[in-house]
Amino acid sequence: MTHTYRTDPHYLHFHDRAAWLESWSACELSRLDEETGVYLPIYRCHVVEVGEIQKGGEWDEEGLEIVAPEILPGYHVNILLENELVLPAALEQYLLPKPDQPHMIWSCEQGA
């Protein structure tokens, strides 16, 4: 069976990881793993917790910081869904517009 995924992931922004976990655990795209106590994505839903995003910064050839990077506020999460799945209404308030230059892309976005 072949599954078709959208080429338009959802980019979400939360105040912090605790806010993400609270929203995630309450939505129908996750399920509780009884063994670990962790909420996992359902089949056909892919999630990447990007977390804190840093922009810029400079380091010397030894890896020592010369100029500190700018830290973007909040906690960032990317979700990719199979075609027939929709983002739960409870997560819509956290949606961001697609960035011009995402910090991470899915392979299905190549050339999209």
KOLBA-481202 format. One record per atom (N, C-alpha, C): residue in three letters; z, y, x; residue number from 1. Coordinates in Angstrom, 1 decimal, always signed. Last residue first. Layout:
% residues N
{aa->ALA	c3->Z	c2->Y	c1->X	i->NUM}
...
//
This chain:
% residues 112
{aa->ALA	c3->-4.9	c2->+21.0	c1->+9.6	i->112}
{aa->ALA	c3->-4.8	c2->+21.3	c1->+8.2	i->112}
{aa->ALA	c3->-5.0	c2->+22.8	c1->+8.0	i->112}
{aa->GLY	c3->-4.7	c2->+20.2	c1->+12.2	i->111}
{aa->GLY	c3->-6.0	c2->+20.6	c1->+11.7	i->111}
{aa->GLY	c3->-6.0	c2->+20.9	c1->+10.2	i->111}
{aa->GLN	c3->-1.8	c2->+18.5	c1->+11.5	i->110}
{aa->GLN	c3->-2.8	c2->+18.8	c1->+12.5	i->110}
{aa->GLN	c3->-4.2	c2->+19.0	c1->+11.9	i->110}
{aa->GLU	c3->-0.1	c2->+17.7	c1->+9.5	i->109}
{aa->GLU	c3->-0.5	c2->+19.1	c1->+9.5	i->109}
{aa->GLU	c3->-1.6	c2->+19.4	c1->+10.6	i->109}
{aa->CYS	c3->+0.6	c2->+15.2	c1->+10.0	i->108}
{aa->CYS	c3->-0.4	c2->+15.4	c1->+8.9	i->108}
{aa->CYS	c3->-0.9	c2->+16.8	c1->+8.9	i->108}
{aa->SER	c3->+2.6	c2->+15.4	c1->+11.9	i->107}
{aa->SER	c3->+1.3	c2->+15.0	c1->+12.3	i->107}
{aa->SER	c3->+0.2	c2->+15.2	c1->+11.3	i->107}
{aa->TRP	c3->+4.4	c2->+18.4	c1->+11.4	i->106}
{aa->TRP	c3->+4.2	c2->+17.0	c1->+11.1	i->106}
{aa->TRP	c3->+2.8	c2->+16.7	c1->+11.6	i->106}
{aa->ILE	c3->+6.0	c2->+20.7	c1->+13.7	i->105}
{aa->ILE	c3->+5.0	c2->+20.4	c1->+12.7	i->105}
{aa->ILE	c3->+4.9	c2->+18.9	c1->+12.5	i->105}
{aa->MET	c3->+8.3	c2->+23.3	c1->+14.6	i->104}
{aa->MET	c3->+8.0	c2->+21.8	c1->+14.5	i->104}
{aa->MET	c3->+7.0	c2->+21.6	c1->+13.5	i->104}
{aa->HIS	c3->+8.3	c2->+25.9	c1->+14.3	i->103}
{aa->HIS	c3->+8.9	c2->+25.4	c1->+15.6	i->103}
{aa->HIS	c3->+8.7	c2->+23.9	c1->+15.7	i->103}
{aa->PRO	c3->+5.3	c2->+27.5	c1->+13.1	i->102}
{aa->PRO	c3->+6.5	c2->+26.7	c1->+12.9	i->102}
{aa->PRO	c3->+7.0	c2->+26.1	c1->+14.2	i->102}
{aa->GLN	c3->+4.0	c2->+30.3	c1->+12.8	i->101}
{aa->GLN	c3->+4.1	c2->+29.4	c1->+14.0	i->101}
{aa->GLN	c3->+5.3	c2->+28.6	c1->+13.8	i->101}
{aa->ASP	c3->+4.2	c2->+31.4	c1->+10.3	i->100}
{aa->ASP	c3->+2.9	c2->+31.4	c1->+10.9	i->100}
{aa->ASP	c3->+2.8	c2->+30.4	c1->+12.1	i->100}
{aa->PRO	c3->+6.1	c2->+29.4	c1->+7.9	i->99}
{aa->PRO	c3->+6.0	c2->+30.3	c1->+9.1	i->99}
{aa->PRO	c3->+4.6	c2->+30.2	c1->+9.7	i->99}
{aa->LYS	c3->+6.0	c2->+29.4	c1->+4.4	i->98}
{aa->LYS	c3->+5.6	c2->+28.7	c1->+5.6	i->98}
{aa->LYS	c3->+5.4	c2->+29.7	c1->+6.8	i->98}
{aa->PRO	c3->+9.0	c2->+30.9	c1->+3.1	i->97}
{aa->PRO	c3->+7.6	c2->+30.8	c1->+3.2	i->97}
{aa->PRO	c3->+7.2	c2->+30.1	c1->+4.5	i->97}
{aa->LEU	c3->+11.8	c2->+28.8	c1->+2.2	i->96}
{aa->LEU	c3->+11.2	c2->+29.9	c1->+3.0	i->96}
{aa->LEU	c3->+9.7	c2->+29.8	c1->+2.9	i->96}
{aa->LEU	c3->+14.2	c2->+27.7	c1->-0.2	i->95}
{aa->LEU	c3->+12.8	c2->+27.7	c1->+0.3	i->95}
{aa->LEU	c3->+12.5	c2->+29.0	c1->+1.1	i->95}
{aa->TYR	c3->+16.5	c2->+27.7	c1->-1.5	i->94}
{aa->TYR	c3->+16.6	c2->+27.7	c1->-0.1	i->94}
{aa->TYR	c3->+15.2	c2->+27.7	c1->+0.6	i->94}
{aa->GLN	c3->+16.0	c2->+27.4	c1->-4.2	i->93}
{aa->GLN	c3->+16.6	c2->+28.6	c1->-3.8	i->93}
{aa->GLN	c3->+16.7	c2->+28.8	c1->-2.3	i->93}
{aa->GLU	c3->+15.2	c2->+24.7	c1->-4.4	i->92}
{aa->GLU	c3->+14.2	c2->+25.8	c1->-4.4	i->92}
{aa->GLU	c3->+14.8	c2->+27.1	c1->-3.9	i->92}
{aa->LEU	c3->+17.1	c2->+22.7	c1->-4.7	i->91}
{aa->LEU	c3->+16.8	c2->+23.1	c1->-3.3	i->91}
{aa->LEU	c3->+15.8	c2->+24.3	c1->-3.3	i->91}
{aa->ALA	c3->+17.3	c2->+22.3	c1->-7.4	i->90}
{aa->ALA	c3->+18.5	c2->+22.7	c1->-6.7	i->90}
{aa->ALA	c3->+18.2	c2->+23.2	c1->-5.3	i->90}
{aa->ALA	c3->+14.8	c2->+21.2	c1->-8.1	i->89}
{aa->ALA	c3->+15.1	c2->+22.6	c1->-8.4	i->89}
{aa->ALA	c3->+16.3	c2->+23.2	c1->-7.7	i->89}
{aa->PRO	c3->+13.4	c2->+19.1	c1->-5.6	i->88}
{aa->PRO	c3->+14.4	c2->+19.4	c1->-6.7	i->88}
{aa->PRO	c3->+14.6	c2->+20.8	c1->-6.8	i->88}
{aa->LEU	c3->+10.0	c2->+18.9	c1->-5.0	i->87}
{aa->LEU	c3->+11.2	c2->+19.4	c1->-4.5	i->87}
{aa->LEU	c3->+12.2	c2->+19.6	c1->-5.6	i->87}
{aa->VAL	c3->+8.4	c2->+15.8	c1->-6.1	i->86}
{aa->VAL	c3->+8.6	c2->+17.3	c1->-6.1	i->86}
{aa->VAL	c3->+9.9	c2->+17.7	c1->-5.6	i->86}
{aa->LEU	c3->+6.1	c2->+13.2	c1->-5.5	i->85}
{aa->LEU	c3->+7.5	c2->+13.7	c1->-5.5	i->85}
{aa->LEU	c3->+7.4	c2->+15.3	c1->-5.5	i->85}
{aa->GLU	c3->+3.5	c2->+12.5	c1->-5.2	i->84}
{aa->GLU	c3->+4.0	c2->+12.6	c1->-6.5	i->84}
{aa->GLU	c3->+5.4	c2->+13.1	c1->-6.6	i->84}
{aa->ASN	c3->+3.0	c2->+12.7	c1->-2.3	i->83}
{aa->ASN	c3->+2.3	c2->+13.5	c1->-3.3	i->83}
{aa->ASN	c3->+3.0	c2->+13.6	c1->-4.6	i->83}
{aa->GLU	c3->+6.0	c2->+12.7	c1->-0.4	i->82}
{aa->GLU	c3->+4.8	c2->+12.0	c1->-0.9	i->82}
{aa->GLU	c3->+4.3	c2->+12.8	c1->-2.1	i->82}
{aa->LEU	c3->+7.2	c2->+15.5	c1->+1.5	i->81}
{aa->LEU	c3->+7.3	c2->+14.6	c1->+0.4	i->81}
{aa->LEU	c3->+5.9	c2->+13.9	c1->+0.1	i->81}
{aa->LEU	c3->+9.2	c2->+16.8	c1->+4.0	i->80}
{aa->LEU	c3->+7.8	c2->+16.4	c1->+3.7	i->80}
{aa->LEU	c3->+7.9	c2->+15.3	c1->+2.6	i->80}
{aa->ILE	c3->+11.3	c2->+19.4	c1->+5.0	i->79}
{aa->ILE	c3->+11.1	c2->+18.2	c1->+4.2	i->79}
{aa->ILE	c3->+9.7	c2->+18.0	c1->+3.8	i->79}
{aa->ASN	c3->+13.4	c2->+20.9	c1->+7.4	i->78}
{aa->ASN	c3->+12.0	c2->+20.7	c1->+6.9	i->78}
{aa->ASN	c3->+11.9	c2->+19.4	c1->+6.2	i->78}
{aa->VAL	c3->+15.9	c2->+23.3	c1->+7.8	i->77}
{aa->VAL	c3->+15.6	c2->+21.9	c1->+7.5	i->77}
{aa->VAL	c3->+14.2	c2->+21.9	c1->+6.9	i->77}
{aa->HIS	c3->+18.3	c2->+25.3	c1->+9.5	i->76}
{aa->HIS	c3->+16.9	c2->+25.1	c1->+9.1	i->76}
{aa->HIS	c3->+16.6	c2->+23.6	c1->+8.9	i->76}
{aa->TYR	c3->+20.8	c2->+27.6	c1->+9.1	i->75}
{aa->TYR	c3->+20.5	c2->+26.2	c1->+9.4	i->75}
{aa->TYR	c3->+19.2	c2->+25.8	c1->+8.8	i->75}
{aa->GLY	c3->+21.5	c2->+30.9	c1->+10.5	i->74}
{aa->GLY	c3->+21.3	c2->+29.9	c1->+9.5	i->74}
{aa->GLY	c3->+21.0	c2->+28.5	c1->+10.1	i->74}
{aa->PRO	c3->+19.6	c2->+33.3	c1->+12.5	i->73}
{aa->PRO	c3->+20.8	c2->+32.9	c1->+11.7	i->73}
{aa->PRO	c3->+20.4	c2->+31.7	c1->+10.7	i->73}
{aa->LEU	c3->+18.2	c2->+32.6	c1->+15.6	i->72}
{aa->LEU	c3->+18.0	c2->+33.0	c1->+14.2	i->72}
{aa->LEU	c3->+19.1	c2->+32.5	c1->+13.4	i->72}
{aa->ILE	c3->+18.9	c2->+33.9	c1->+18.7	i->71}
{aa->ILE	c3->+19.3	c2->+32.8	c1->+17.8	i->71}
{aa->ILE	c3->+19.1	c2->+33.3	c1->+16.3	i->71}
{aa->GLU	c3->+17.0	c2->+34.7	c1->+21.4	i->70}
{aa->GLU	c3->+17.5	c2->+35.2	c1->+20.2	i->70}
{aa->GLU	c3->+17.8	c2->+34.0	c1->+19.3	i->70}
{aa->PRO	c3->+18.0	c2->+33.6	c1->+24.7	i->69}
{aa->PRO	c3->+17.2	c2->+33.6	c1->+23.6	i->69}
{aa->PRO	c3->+17.8	c2->+34.2	c1->+22.4	i->69}
{aa->ALA	c3->+18.9	c2->+35.6	c1->+27.6	i->68}
{aa->ALA	c3->+19.3	c2->+34.7	c1->+26.5	i->68}
{aa->ALA	c3->+18.3	c2->+34.8	c1->+25.4	i->68}
{aa->VAL	c3->+17.4	c2->+35.5	c1->+30.7	i->67}
{aa->VAL	c3->+17.5	c2->+36.3	c1->+29.4	i->67}
{aa->VAL	c3->+17.8	c2->+35.3	c1->+28.3	i->67}
{aa->ILE	c3->+18.0	c2->+33.5	c1->+32.4	i->66}
{aa->ILE	c3->+17.9	c2->+34.9	c1->+32.9	i->66}
{aa->ILE	c3->+18.1	c2->+35.8	c1->+31.8	i->66}
{aa->GLU	c3->+19.6	c2->+30.4	c1->+32.9	i->65}
{aa->GLU	c3->+19.2	c2->+31.4	c1->+32.0	i->65}
{aa->GLU	c3->+19.2	c2->+32.8	c1->+32.6	i->65}
{aa->LEU	c3->+18.3	c2->+28.0	c1->+35.1	i->64}
{aa->LEU	c3->+19.3	c2->+28.9	c1->+34.8	i->64}
{aa->LEU	c3->+18.8	c2->+30.1	c1->+33.9	i->64}
{aa->GLY	c3->+16.3	c2->+26.3	c1->+35.9	i->63}
{aa->GLY	c3->+16.8	c2->+26.1	c1->+34.6	i->63}
{aa->GLY	c3->+17.9	c2->+27.0	c1->+34.2	i->63}
{aa->GLU	c3->+15.1	c2->+26.8	c1->+38.3	i->62}
{aa->GLU	c3->+16.2	c2->+25.8	c1->+38.3	i->62}
{aa->GLU	c3->+16.8	c2->+25.6	c1->+37.0	i->62}
{aa->GLU	c3->+13.3	c2->+28.8	c1->+37.8	i->61}
{aa->GLU	c3->+12.8	c2->+27.5	c1->+38.1	i->61}
{aa->GLU	c3->+13.8	c2->+26.4	c1->+38.2	i->61}
{aa->ASP	c3->+15.0	c2->+30.6	c1->+35.0	i->60}
{aa->ASP	c3->+14.4	c2->+30.5	c1->+36.3	i->60}
{aa->ASP	c3->+13.9	c2->+29.1	c1->+36.6	i->60}
{aa->TRP	c3->+14.2	c2->+31.5	c1->+31.7	i->59}
{aa->TRP	c3->+15.0	c2->+30.7	c1->+32.6	i->59}
{aa->TRP	c3->+14.2	c2->+30.7	c1->+34.0	i->59}
{aa->GLU	c3->+14.4	c2->+33.5	c1->+28.8	i->58}
{aa->GLU	c3->+13.8	c2->+33.3	c1->+30.1	i->58}
{aa->GLU	c3->+14.8	c2->+32.5	c1->+30.9	i->58}
{aa->GLY	c3->+13.7	c2->+34.0	c1->+25.3	i->57}
{aa->GLY	c3->+14.6	c2->+33.6	c1->+26.4	i->57}
{aa->GLY	c3->+13.8	c2->+33.4	c1->+27.6	i->57}
{aa->GLY	c3->+12.4	c2->+33.0	c1->+22.1	i->56}
{aa->GLY	c3->+12.3	c2->+33.7	c1->+23.4	i->56}
{aa->GLY	c3->+13.3	c2->+33.2	c1->+24.4	i->56}
{aa->LYS	c3->+14.5	c2->+31.8	c1->+19.6	i->55}
{aa->LYS	c3->+13.2	c2->+32.3	c1->+20.0	i->55}
{aa->LYS	c3->+13.4	c2->+33.1	c1->+21.3	i->55}
{aa->GLN	c3->+16.0	c2->+28.9	c1->+18.1	i->54}
{aa->GLN	c3->+16.1	c2->+30.0	c1->+19.1	i->54}
{aa->GLN	c3->+14.7	c2->+30.4	c1->+19.4	i->54}
{aa->ILE	c3->+17.6	c2->+27.7	c1->+15.2	i->53}
{aa->ILE	c3->+16.3	c2->+28.0	c1->+15.9	i->53}
{aa->ILE	c3->+16.5	c2->+29.1	c1->+16.9	i->53}
{aa->GLU	c3->+19.7	c2->+25.1	c1->+14.2	i->52}
{aa->GLU	c3->+19.6	c2->+26.4	c1->+14.7	i->52}
{aa->GLU	c3->+18.3	c2->+26.6	c1->+15.5	i->52}
{aa->GLY	c3->+18.0	c2->+22.6	c1->+12.4	i->51}
{aa->GLY	c3->+19.3	c2->+23.3	c1->+12.7	i->51}
{aa->GLY	c3->+19.1	c2->+24.7	c1->+13.1	i->51}
{aa->VAL	c3->+16.2	c2->+20.7	c1->+11.6	i->50}
{aa->VAL	c3->+15.9	c2->+21.5	c1->+12.7	i->50}
{aa->VAL	c3->+17.2	c2->+22.2	c1->+13.3	i->50}
{aa->GLU	c3->+16.2	c2->+17.8	c1->+10.3	i->49}
{aa->GLU	c3->+17.2	c2->+18.8	c1->+10.4	i->49}
{aa->GLU	c3->+16.9	c2->+19.6	c1->+11.7	i->49}
{aa->VAL	c3->+13.7	c2->+16.5	c1->+8.4	i->48}
{aa->VAL	c3->+14.0	c2->+16.9	c1->+9.8	i->48}
{aa->VAL	c3->+15.0	c2->+18.0	c1->+9.8	i->48}
{aa->VAL	c3->+12.8	c2->+14.0	c1->+6.3	i->47}
{aa->VAL	c3->+13.6	c2->+15.1	c1->+6.5	i->47}
{aa->VAL	c3->+13.8	c2->+15.3	c1->+8.0	i->47}
{aa->HIS	c3->+10.6	c2->+12.6	c1->+3.9	i->46}
{aa->HIS	c3->+10.9	c2->+12.7	c1->+5.3	i->46}
{aa->HIS	c3->+11.7	c2->+14.0	c1->+5.5	i->46}
{aa->CYS	c3->+10.2	c2->+10.2	c1->+1.4	i->45}
{aa->CYS	c3->+10.7	c2->+11.6	c1->+1.7	i->45}
{aa->CYS	c3->+11.2	c2->+11.7	c1->+3.1	i->45}
{aa->ARG	c3->+9.7	c2->+7.6	c1->+1.0	i->44}
{aa->ARG	c3->+8.7	c2->+8.5	c1->+0.8	i->44}
{aa->ARG	c3->+9.1	c2->+10.0	c1->+0.9	i->44}
{aa->TYR	c3->+13.0	c2->+6.6	c1->+0.1	i->43}
{aa->TYR	c3->+11.7	c2->+6.2	c1->+0.6	i->43}
{aa->TYR	c3->+10.7	c2->+7.2	c1->+0.2	i->43}
{aa->ILE	c3->+15.4	c2->+9.3	c1->+0.4	i->42}
{aa->ILE	c3->+14.8	c2->+8.1	c1->-0.3	i->42}
{aa->ILE	c3->+13.5	c2->+7.8	c1->+0.4	i->42}
{aa->PRO	c3->+17.5	c2->+10.1	c1->+3.2	i->41}
{aa->PRO	c3->+16.4	c2->+10.4	c1->+2.3	i->41}
{aa->PRO	c3->+15.9	c2->+9.1	c1->+1.6	i->41}
{aa->LEU	c3->+21.1	c2->+9.6	c1->+2.9	i->40}
{aa->LEU	c3->+19.8	c2->+9.4	c1->+3.6	i->40}
{aa->LEU	c3->+18.7	c2->+9.7	c1->+2.6	i->40}
{aa->TYR	c3->+24.4	c2->+10.5	c1->+3.5	i->39}
{aa->TYR	c3->+23.3	c2->+10.6	c1->+2.6	i->39}
{aa->TYR	c3->+21.9	c2->+10.6	c1->+3.3	i->39}
{aa->VAL	c3->+26.8	c2->+8.2	c1->+4.8	i->38}
{aa->VAL	c3->+25.8	c2->+9.3	c1->+5.1	i->38}
{aa->VAL	c3->+24.8	c2->+9.3	c1->+4.0	i->38}
{aa->GLY	c3->+28.4	c2->+6.0	c1->+4.9	i->37}
{aa->GLY	c3->+28.9	c2->+7.2	c1->+4.1	i->37}
{aa->GLY	c3->+28.0	c2->+8.4	c1->+4.3	i->37}
{aa->THR	c3->+27.7	c2->+3.6	c1->+5.9	i->36}
{aa->THR	c3->+27.9	c2->+4.7	c1->+6.9	i->36}
{aa->THR	c3->+28.5	c2->+5.9	c1->+6.2	i->36}
{aa->GLU	c3->+27.5	c2->+1.9	c1->+3.7	i->35}
{aa->GLU	c3->+28.1	c2->+1.4	c1->+5.0	i->35}
{aa->GLU	c3->+28.5	c2->+2.6	c1->+5.9	i->35}
{aa->GLU	c3->+26.2	c2->+3.3	c1->+1.7	i->34}
{aa->GLU	c3->+27.6	c2->+2.8	c1->+1.5	i->34}
{aa->GLU	c3->+28.3	c2->+2.4	c1->+2.8	i->34}
{aa->ASP	c3->+24.4	c2->+6.0	c1->+1.8	i->33}
{aa->ASP	c3->+24.4	c2->+4.7	c1->+2.5	i->33}
{aa->ASP	c3->+25.9	c2->+4.3	c1->+2.4	i->33}
{aa->LEU	c3->+23.2	c2->+7.6	c1->-1.0	i->32}
{aa->LEU	c3->+24.4	c2->+7.4	c1->-0.2	i->32}
{aa->LEU	c3->+24.3	c2->+6.0	c1->+0.4	i->32}
{aa->ARG	c3->+20.1	c2->+9.4	c1->-1.0	i->31}
{aa->ARG	c3->+21.0	c2->+8.3	c1->-1.5	i->31}
{aa->ARG	c3->+22.1	c2->+8.0	c1->-0.5	i->31}
{aa->SER	c3->+18.0	c2->+12.1	c1->-2.1	i->30}
{aa->SER	c3->+18.9	c2->+11.4	c1->-1.2	i->30}
{aa->SER	c3->+19.7	c2->+10.3	c1->-1.8	i->30}
{aa->LEU	c3->+16.7	c2->+13.4	c1->-4.0	i->29}
{aa->LEU	c3->+15.9	c2->+12.9	c1->-2.9	i->29}
{aa->LEU	c3->+16.7	c2->+12.1	c1->-1.9	i->29}
{aa->GLU	c3->+18.3	c2->+14.5	c1->-5.9	i->28}
{aa->GLU	c3->+17.8	c2->+13.1	c1->-6.2	i->28}
{aa->GLU	c3->+16.9	c2->+12.6	c1->-5.1	i->28}
{aa->CYS	c3->+21.2	c2->+16.1	c1->-4.5	i->27}
{aa->CYS	c3->+19.9	c2->+16.0	c1->-5.0	i->27}
{aa->CYS	c3->+19.3	c2->+14.6	c1->-5.1	i->27}
{aa->ALA	c3->+23.7	c2->+16.2	c1->-3.3	i->26}
{aa->ALA	c3->+23.7	c2->+16.3	c1->-4.8	i->26}
{aa->ALA	c3->+22.3	c2->+16.2	c1->-5.4	i->26}
{aa->SER	c3->+23.3	c2->+16.2	c1->-0.6	i->25}
{aa->SER	c3->+24.0	c2->+15.0	c1->-1.2	i->25}
{aa->SER	c3->+24.0	c2->+15.0	c1->-2.7	i->25}
{aa->TRP	c3->+22.1	c2->+18.7	c1->-0.2	i->24}
{aa->TRP	c3->+21.4	c2->+17.4	c1->+0.0	i->24}
{aa->TRP	c3->+22.0	c2->+16.3	c1->-0.7	i->24}
{aa->SER	c3->+24.2	c2->+20.5	c1->-0.6	i->23}
{aa->SER	c3->+23.0	c2->+20.5	c1->-1.5	i->23}
{aa->SER	c3->+22.2	c2->+19.2	c1->-1.4	i->23}
{aa->GLU	c3->+25.9	c2->+19.7	c1->+1.4	i->22}
{aa->GLU	c3->+26.4	c2->+19.8	c1->+0.0	i->22}
{aa->GLU	c3->+25.2	c2->+19.8	c1->-0.9	i->22}
{aa->LEU	c3->+24.3	c2->+20.0	c1->+3.7	i->21}
{aa->LEU	c3->+24.8	c2->+18.7	c1->+3.3	i->21}
{aa->LEU	c3->+25.3	c2->+18.7	c1->+1.9	i->21}
{aa->TRP	c3->+23.9	c2->+22.8	c1->+3.7	i->20}
{aa->TRP	c3->+22.7	c2->+21.9	c1->+3.6	i->20}
{aa->TRP	c3->+23.3	c2->+20.5	c1->+3.1	i->20}
{aa->ALA	c3->+26.5	c2->+23.7	c1->+4.1	i->19}
{aa->ALA	c3->+25.7	c2->+24.1	c1->+2.8	i->19}
{aa->ALA	c3->+24.6	c2->+23.2	c1->+2.6	i->19}
{aa->ALA	c3->+27.0	c2->+22.7	c1->+6.6	i->18}
{aa->ALA	c3->+27.8	c2->+22.2	c1->+5.5	i->18}
{aa->ALA	c3->+27.1	c2->+22.6	c1->+4.2	i->18}
{aa->ARG	c3->+25.2	c2->+24.1	c1->+8.2	i->17}
{aa->ARG	c3->+24.9	c2->+22.7	c1->+8.0	i->17}
{aa->ARG	c3->+25.8	c2->+22.2	c1->+6.8	i->17}
{aa->ASP	c3->+24.6	c2->+27.3	c1->+6.6	i->16}
{aa->ASP	c3->+25.1	c2->+26.5	c1->+7.7	i->16}
{aa->ASP	c3->+24.8	c2->+25.0	c1->+7.3	i->16}
{aa->HIS	c3->+22.9	c2->+28.6	c1->+4.8	i->15}
{aa->HIS	c3->+23.8	c2->+29.4	c1->+5.6	i->15}
{aa->HIS	c3->+24.3	c2->+28.6	c1->+6.8	i->15}
{aa->PHE	c3->+19.5	c2->+27.4	c1->+5.1	i->14}
{aa->PHE	c3->+20.8	c2->+27.3	c1->+4.5	i->14}
{aa->PHE	c3->+21.7	c2->+28.2	c1->+5.4	i->14}
{aa->HIS	c3->+16.1	c2->+27.0	c1->+4.3	i->13}
{aa->HIS	c3->+17.1	c2->+27.8	c1->+5.2	i->13}
{aa->HIS	c3->+18.4	c2->+27.8	c1->+4.4	i->13}
{aa->LEU	c3->+13.2	c2->+25.0	c1->+4.6	i->12}
{aa->LEU	c3->+14.4	c2->+25.4	c1->+3.9	i->12}
{aa->LEU	c3->+15.4	c2->+26.1	c1->+4.9	i->12}
{aa->TYR	c3->+10.0	c2->+24.3	c1->+3.9	i->11}
{aa->TYR	c3->+10.8	c2->+24.9	c1->+5.0	i->11}
{aa->TYR	c3->+12.0	c2->+25.5	c1->+4.3	i->11}
{aa->HIS	c3->+8.0	c2->+21.5	c1->+3.1	i->10}
{aa->HIS	c3->+8.9	c2->+22.6	c1->+2.6	i->10}
{aa->HIS	c3->+9.9	c2->+23.0	c1->+3.7	i->10}
{aa->PRO	c3->+4.6	c2->+21.0	c1->+4.1	i->9}
{aa->PRO	c3->+6.0	c2->+20.7	c1->+4.1	i->9}
{aa->PRO	c3->+6.8	c2->+21.8	c1->+3.5	i->9}
{aa->ASP	c3->+1.7	c2->+20.2	c1->+3.2	i->8}
{aa->ASP	c3->+2.5	c2->+21.4	c1->+3.1	i->8}
{aa->ASP	c3->+4.0	c2->+21.1	c1->+3.0	i->8}
{aa->THR	c3->+0.3	c2->+17.9	c1->+3.0	i->7}
{aa->THR	c3->+0.2	c2->+18.6	c1->+4.3	i->7}
{aa->THR	c3->+0.9	c2->+19.9	c1->+4.3	i->7}
{aa->ARG	c3->+1.8	c2->+15.1	c1->+1.3	i->6}
{aa->ARG	c3->+1.2	c2->+16.5	c1->+1.3	i->6}
{aa->ARG	c3->+1.1	c2->+17.0	c1->+2.8	i->6}
{aa->TYR	c3->+0.8	c2->+11.7	c1->+1.8	i->5}
{aa->TYR	c3->+1.8	c2->+12.8	c1->+1.9	i->5}
{aa->TYR	c3->+1.1	c2->+14.1	c1->+1.8	i->5}
{aa->THR	c3->+0.2	c2->+8.6	c1->+0.4	i->4}
{aa->THR	c3->-0.4	c2->+9.9	c1->+0.7	i->4}
{aa->THR	c3->+0.7	c2->+11.0	c1->+0.7	i->4}
{aa->HIS	c3->+0.4	c2->+5.3	c1->+1.3	i->3}
{aa->HIS	c3->+1.1	c2->+6.4	c1->+0.7	i->3}
{aa->HIS	c3->+0.5	c2->+7.7	c1->+1.2	i->3}
{aa->THR	c3->-0.9	c2->+2.2	c1->+0.6	i->2}
{aa->THR	c3->-1.0	c2->+3.4	c1->+1.4	i->2}
{aa->THR	c3->-0.3	c2->+4.5	c1->+0.6	i->2}
{aa->MET	c3->+0.0	c2->-1.2	c1->+0.8	i->1}
{aa->MET	c3->+0.0	c2->+0.0	c1->+0.0	i->1}
{aa->MET	c3->+0.0	c2->+1.2	c1->+0.9	i->1}
//
